[in-house]
Amino acid sequence: MIRTKSYILREIKRLEKRKKKLGIELYILQKTGGGVLQLAIANNQKEVLKIEGKIEAHNWTAFTSEKDLPKIKTKIKKEEKK
């Protein structure tokens, strides 16, 4: 699916807001829970890493020219024998 640059930039902004909220939540969890909430802290950290990866991928897609993007392979038509 081809998406416009403006759509990708909006998606990046949305992901950055989510990352910021998770960062605040992670900070609170680390200060209050410590040992009790280790699973919640680990899940939160994994979610932040996933979001960072998505942001990097979207940035690459948004700021790469169309010629440099990977090509989608198409089926090669075989010549019919006569």
Secondary structure, 3 states (H helix, E strand, C coil): CCCCHHHHHHHHHHHHHHHHHHHHHHHHHHHHCCCCCHHHHHHHHHHHHHHHHHHHHHHHHHCCCHHHCCCCCCCCCCCCCC
